[in-house]
Amino acid sequence: MKKLFLKQSLLYTLFFALLLTSCKKDSEKINDQNQTGSSQTISQEEKSDSLEAKAEEKESIPPAIQENGFYNAFAIPKDKKQRDSLYAIFSKKYTERERYAILALNRLDSKSKWNSDTLVVPVKIDTTLMAYSPFPMQLDVLSEVKKFVVFSYPIQAYAVYSNGTLVKWGPTSMGKKAAQTTRGLMFANWKKKLAISTVKSEWKLPYNFNIHNTHGIGWHQYDLPGYPASHSCLRLLMKDAMWLYNYADTWILNPGGATKKANGTPVLVFGDYPWGKRKPWRNLLNDPNANNISVEEMTNLIQPHVDKMVAEQTNREKVADSIQSAKAMEAKTPIEEPESAN
């Protein structure tokens, strides 16, 4: 009887042990499931937070065009793919003539269109550029000067006046810091449709017009990278170089070409570029008149040279008239043939 009782007790003990083990496993399984579910919930929440963060980040990225008033900033990313994508938008939004004008305002040509991290873009595009002229529209001090060309180093721009009226202006790239363009009053000398640079023979200079013969300085077409980059010459866009090539008058030389008889169109180069500082045309984003040169400033620059310019102009007209008269007389004079011997 005692043995039977012990056997039953042992069986009950084993049964309860098995039951406890089973309960423990079930409990662990339930806990694991709860933890897995909780982990999945946390993961989903984190994913949701991440998506929201990305959405916020995307919304915080500035637009390509940042509106500032009269001029807008067209931001250009560094990444090439993004730049190409942005250029597609740029090309779709603006016509070819409008793009040309925008680049010109930023002292760039089409070759150097992305040589900047920001483009200054007018709200209203004037493809003649005259609406954005930093030069005065009228200068009475030049009323007696028939043709006058001026280059501003500070804003890297040129202007053309006819009897004091502004007829054209545009961008330029003048001498870099180590090879700056000579300042002061000069006169147009000789011109050549395709000149070869004296610095490097590989450099071809279309529509070159010399203004300083001994220094070899002239204006011509060449790359406009958005800052002063030349070896003392005055770089222009192709259209501007062609226009000025046909506009300005050359010098007149004495027979044989050794000496000068008359000067050509007067050219004034003035001012200093803000080396190492913000590009002046970027200031238009804050103030649309930031680059404007006042009538008073221009008058003070030009006034000391007026008498010389008028005197040279008068002399050239006299020389030119004299040459024309001589040619006319020559054309009218019959050529006498020598009498033939009988």
Secondary structure, DSSP 8 states (H G I E B T S, - for coil): -HHHHHHHHHHHHHHHHHHHHHHHHHHHHHHHHHHHHHHHHHHHHHHHHHHHHHHHHHHHS--SEEE-SSEEEEE--SSHHHHHHHHHHHHHHS-HHHHHHHHHHTTB-GGGTTSSSEEEEESS--TT-GGG-SS-SB-GGGTT-S-EEEEETTTTEEEEEETTEEEEEEE-B-B-GGG----EEEE---EEEEEE-SS-TT-EEEEEEEEETTTTEEEEE---BSS--BSSSEEE-HHHHHHHHHHS---EE-TTSSSEEE--SEEEEE----TTS--GGGGGGT-TTTT---HHHHHHHHGGGHHHHHHHHHHHHHHHHHHHHHHHHHHHS---------
